[in-house]
Every structure is written in C-alpha cells, then in structure tokens.
Amino acid sequence: MISKGSQVEGHTRLLAKTAFRFVVVIGITSLFADFTHEAAHSINGQFLATLGASAAVVGFTAVLVNSPAMDCVLCLVFLLTGRAGTG
C-alpha cells in the first residue's frame, strides 16, 4: 500500500523536475535569441551601406540606436501606443 505522504513527495519531485526543465529550456531559448540579436545588430552597418547610406549616416544611426536616451524614447513610445513589449 502506498502512503499518502509518499504520493505527495513523488508529486513534489515531479513538479520540481518539470520546473527545472522549464527554466533550462527558457535559458537556452534566451541564449539563442541573444545570439540572433547580436548577429543582426552587427550587420546593420553593412545593410545600410547596401541601401546606399553614407558612412556618416551609418555612424549616426549606430550612435543613435545605442544611446540610453533612445531607450527612454522607445519606452515612452511603447507606453503611449500600448505595446506590451519593448522589443
């Protein structure tokens, strides 16, 4: 006969294992998302150059996108437009 305490303990272990797997999967997903973001970010200059942008425009765009002030502007835009994520 299986005791009630043993059933609860088994259920708790199953929940812990499931939670651990979930955290690992989310971590791996985040890792690949970061790789993708950084790879796309690194080719922005070449992409703008293929569109015919000058070196000054490419440099200005790179500085503008990486500035903390732009983060604030984007957060305000998302807040005012009702978007849930910040990209």
C-alpha positions, 0 to 999 in steps of 0.5 A: 500500500502506498502512503499518502505522504509518499504520493505527495513527495513523488508529486513534489519531485515531479513538479520540481523536475518539470520546473527545472526543465522549464527554466533550462529550456527558457535559458537556452531559448534566451541564449539563442535569441541573444545570439540572433540579436547580436548577429543582426545588430552587427550587420546593420552597418553593412545593410545600410551601406547596401541601401546606399547610406553614407558612412556618416549616416551609418555612424549616426544611426549606430550612435543613435540606436545605442544611446540610453536616451533612445531607450527612454524614447522607445519606452515612452513610445511603447507606453503611449501606443500600448505595446506590451513589449519593448522589443 
